Amino acid sequence: MDYSEIAIRPATTQGLDAVWRLWKDIMAQKAYFPYDESYTREQIEAGWINLGNLVYVAEIQGQAVGAYIVKPNQPGYGGHVANAAYMVDSAHRGKGIGKQLCAHSLQAARAAGYRAMQFNLVVSTNTAAIRAWEAFGFKRIGVVPEGFYQEGVGYVDAYIYHRFL
């Protein structure tokens, strides 16, 4: 598969199914997202996977291999700071898709009027994401000691990252 041929496009209603599949797979890994198996699709759609947010799908030859979602980090007076979630299909990790999604999301967030982006819960064991976020200029601004329970590992720190757009 040629990973230089990735097309990142806005999700449609049909594309939300692919985003849900990616999200659910990552949730099941119990290593990156705080949502457990008790969360329903409807609950996740209410906050994340909906066309009220910026939702983009990365495709290669029509196959969804990744996605991202950008939404306000906080309501009202905190709405100028974006928050994002990224998903890369497990079979396609390590190919630079996450970096392409991040670069695209920064541009999309800036174009949408956001002034900054913040990640509230970056699991300390997710070294690939940490390297990527720092390469894109994100700064670690906080640590939540033992802020994430990782299956098979136990309680690990969670980081807060931020950067201006």
C-alpha positions as CSV (number, residue, x, y, z in Angstrom):
1,M,0.0,0.0,0.0
2,D,1.4,3.4,-1.0
3,Y,1.1,5.6,2.1
4,S,2.0,8.7,0.1
5,E,-1.4,8.4,-1.6
6,I,-3.4,9.3,1.5
7,A,-6.4,11.5,0.9
8,I,-7.8,13.4,3.9
9,R,-11.3,14.6,3.4
10,P,-14.2,15.8,5.5
11,A,-16.4,13.0,6.8
12,T,-19.9,12.5,5.4
13,T,-22.7,10.8,7.3
14,Q,-21.5,7.5,5.8
15,G,-17.9,8.3,6.8
16,L,-19.0,8.5,10.4
17,D,-19.4,4.7,10.3
18,A,-15.7,4.3,9.5
19,V,-14.8,6.8,12.2
20,W,-16.9,4.9,14.7
21,R,-15.2,1.6,13.6
22,L,-11.7,3.2,14.2
23,W,-12.8,4.7,17.5
24,K,-14.3,1.5,18.8
25,D,-11.1,-0.5,17.9
26,I,-9.0,2.0,19.8
27,M,-11.4,2.0,22.8
28,A,-11.1,-1.8,22.8
29,Q,-7.3,-1.6,23.1
30,K,-7.7,0.1,26.5
31,A,-4.4,2.0,26.0
32,Y,-5.1,5.4,24.5
33,F,-8.7,6.6,25.1
34,P,-10.4,6.9,28.5
35,Y,-13.7,5.6,27.2
36,D,-14.4,2.0,28.2
37,E,-16.7,-0.6,26.7
38,S,-19.7,0.7,28.6
39,Y,-19.9,3.8,26.3
40,T,-22.4,3.4,23.5
41,R,-22.1,4.8,20.1
42,E,-24.8,7.3,20.9
43,Q,-22.8,8.6,23.8
44,I,-19.6,9.0,21.8
45,E,-21.5,10.6,18.9
46,A,-23.0,13.2,21.3
47,G,-19.6,14.6,22.1
48,W,-17.2,13.5,19.4
49,I,-18.3,11.6,16.2
50,N,-20.8,14.1,14.8
51,L,-20.8,16.5,11.9
52,G,-21.1,19.5,14.3
53,N,-17.4,18.9,14.9
54,L,-14.6,18.9,12.3
55,V,-14.4,15.2,11.4
56,Y,-11.9,14.1,8.7
57,V,-11.2,10.7,7.3
58,A,-7.8,9.5,5.8
59,E,-8.3,7.1,3.0
60,I,-6.0,5.1,0.7
61,Q,-7.7,3.7,-2.4
62,G,-11.1,4.3,-0.8
63,Q,-10.2,2.5,2.4
64,A,-10.4,4.4,5.7
65,V,-7.1,4.1,7.5
66,G,-7.4,6.9,9.9
67,A,-9.4,9.9,11.1
68,Y,-9.4,12.9,13.4
69,I,-12.0,15.0,15.2
70,V,-11.5,18.6,16.2
71,K,-14.0,20.2,18.6
72,P,-13.9,23.0,21.2
73,N,-11.9,22.0,24.3
74,Q,-14.4,23.8,26.5
75,P,-17.8,25.5,25.9
76,G,-18.4,29.2,25.8
77,Y,-15.4,31.4,26.8
78,G,-13.1,28.4,26.4
79,G,-14.3,27.5,22.9
80,H,-11.4,29.3,21.1
81,V,-9.1,26.4,22.1
82,A,-9.5,23.2,20.1
83,N,-9.3,19.6,21.3
84,A,-8.7,16.7,19.0
85,A,-8.8,12.9,18.9
86,Y,-6.8,10.9,16.3
87,M,-7.4,7.4,15.2
88,V,-5.1,5.2,13.0
89,D,-6.2,1.7,11.9
90,S,-4.0,-0.8,13.8
91,A,-2.9,-2.5,10.6
92,H,-1.6,0.8,9.3
93,R,0.3,2.3,12.3
94,G,3.9,3.3,12.0
95,K,3.5,4.6,8.4
96,G,3.2,8.3,9.2
97,I,-0.6,8.5,9.0
98,G,-0.9,10.1,12.4
99,K,1.6,12.8,11.5
100,Q,-0.4,13.6,8.3
101,L,-3.6,13.7,10.4
102,C,-2.0,16.1,12.9
103,A,-0.6,18.4,10.3
104,H,-4.0,18.5,8.5
105,S,-5.9,19.0,11.8
106,L,-3.8,22.0,12.8
107,Q,-4.6,23.7,9.5
108,A,-8.3,22.8,9.7
109,A,-8.5,24.1,13.3
110,R,-6.7,27.4,12.4
111,A,-9.1,27.8,9.4
112,A,-12.1,27.2,11.7
113,G,-10.9,30.1,13.9
114,Y,-9.4,28.3,16.8
115,R,-6.4,30.1,18.5
116,A,-4.8,27.0,20.1
117,M,-5.1,23.3,20.5
118,Q,-4.9,21.3,23.7
119,F,-4.8,17.6,24.4
120,N,-6.1,16.9,27.8
121,L,-5.1,13.2,28.2
122,V,-2.0,11.9,26.4
123,V,-1.1,8.6,28.0
124,S,2.5,8.6,29.1
125,T,3.2,5.2,27.6
126,N,2.0,6.4,24.1
127,T,5.5,7.4,23.1
128,A,4.7,7.5,19.4
129,A,2.1,10.2,20.0
130,I,4.3,12.1,22.4
131,R,7.1,12.2,19.8
132,A,4.6,13.4,17.1
133,W,2.9,16.1,19.2
134,E,6.3,17.5,20.3
135,A,7.6,17.5,16.7
136,F,4.6,19.6,15.8
137,G,5.4,22.1,18.5
138,F,3.1,21.0,21.3
139,K,4.5,21.7,24.8
140,R,3.7,19.5,27.8
141,I,2.0,21.9,30.2
142,G,0.9,19.5,32.9
143,V,0.9,16.0,34.3
144,V,-1.9,14.1,35.9
145,P,-0.2,11.6,38.2
146,E,-1.6,8.1,37.5
147,G,-4.4,9.8,35.5
148,F,-5.0,6.8,33.3
149,Y,-5.6,3.2,34.0
150,Q,-3.9,1.1,31.2
151,E,-5.0,-2.5,30.9
152,G,-2.1,-4.8,31.7
153,V,0.1,-2.0,32.9
154,G,-1.8,-0.3,35.7
155,Y,-2.0,3.4,36.6
156,V,0.2,5.6,34.4
157,D,0.6,9.3,34.2
158,A,-1.4,11.4,31.7
159,Y,0.0,14.5,30.1
160,I,-1.6,17.7,29.0
161,Y,-0.2,19.2,25.8
162,H,-0.9,22.7,24.2
163,R,0.2,24.8,21.3
164,F,-0.9,28.0,19.8
165,L,-2.1,27.9,16.2
